[in-house]
């Protein structure tokens, strides 16, 4: 696989949409990523493929398309395994694209309160451990 040129812009976290468009423009729509994508393999839907997601990201970032719940659902279905990157002859940095798109998605629609609380707790393992220990003491009938 050829190494991508270093002149291609890489968006930093919170970078403007122009960085996402520049990364998405590297995709040549060849389809070599399709057999490597587990979500595309499930139902053979273009929207569930890396190049379908790249097209959606590019259209939203460039202002050609308003974000939709259906499009965001296709982004959510991506496992982020980046197997498509290994197969890409153009060296598309799909991981950077996905992170940028998900960051923009999170700014548009914050996660539900339950997910925010779970994320907050997971970021504090000592507190989570104390809560779980308390739960075991308070409910002895639960398996340890």
N, C-alpha and C positions, 0 to 999 in steps of 0.2 A: 504494500500500500504506500503510495507516495506521501511524503510529509506535507502538510498544508503550509502555504506560505505564511510567514510571520507578519505580513502586512495587513492581514485580515483583522478588523477590529474585534475586540472581545469586550462584551458588556460587563461592567462591574455591577455588583448588587445595586439595584435602584437606578441603573443606567437608563437613559431615555430610549424610547421605542426605536430610534434610529439604529441603535446597536443590535437590536433583535432583527430588524430588517436586513442589516448587513450580513449577519450570520445566516439568516434564512436564504438570502440570495446566493449563497454558495451551493445550495442544493440544485443538482442538475436534473432531478426527477427521473433518474435512470431506473429505479425500482430494485436495485441490488440489495437494498436493506429489507425488502419485504419478507423473504424467507427466514430472516434472522429475528423478526419481531414476534414475540409470543402472543401479543394481543391481536395482531393482524392474522395470525395463524388460527385463531379461534373461529372467526366468522368471515374472513376474507373481505372485510369492509375497508375501503380506502380511508375512511375517517379514522379508523383504528390503526392506521399504518404511520410510520415515521414521516413519510412524505406528505400524507394527509394532514398530520398535525403541524408540520412545518408550514404548509400552505395556509392553514388556519392562523397560526402565529403571525405569519408575515402579513396576511390580510388585516388582522386586527391591529398589529403594530403600525402599519402604514396608513390606517384610517379608512381602508377600502371596505371594511366590514365591522359592524358593531359586534362586540362580544355577545354570545348567546349562551344560555344554559346548556344547550346540546353540545356546542363546541367545547365549553369548559368541561363537560362530562367526558368527552373524548380525551382531553388533556389529563383528567383525573385517572382515567383507565390506564395510562402509560405507567409501566412498572419502573421506569427509570433505569433499566438494566444496562442501557447503552450498547447493546449488542449490535445495533444498527451502525454505530460509529465505526466499529471494526470492519464492517463490510463496505463502508462508503468510499468510493474512489475519489470523491471531491474533498474528503476530509471535513465534512460538516461536523461541527461541534454540537451535537444534538443535546448533550448534557447541559451545556451553557444555555442553549435555546430553551430547554425545558425549565431550567431554574428561573430564567428571566420571565418566561411566560407565566409560571406559577406565582412568581412574586407579584406580577401585574394583576393576576387573577385574585390574589389574596387582598390586594389593595381595593379592588372593585367590590368584592364580596368577602367580608371577614368570616372566618369559620364560626359555627354555632358555639354558644357559650360552653356547652359540655366539652367540645373539643379543645377550646381555649383553656379550660380548667385542667383537662387531662394533660395538655402540653406543659402547662405551668408546673403541675406536679411531677411530670417526668423529668423536667429540668432540675428538680430538687430531690435527688434520690434519698438523701437522709430523711427528709420530711415524709416522703412516700413510705420509706421503711417503717418509720414510727407509726404512721397511720395504719399500715398493714398489721403491725404487731398489736396495736390497739384493737383492730377489727377481730383478730384471733382471740384476744382476751374477752372482748365483749360478746362474741358469738362462738362459744366453745364447740358447738355442734358442727361448725364448718371444718372441713379437712385442712390440716396444716400443710 
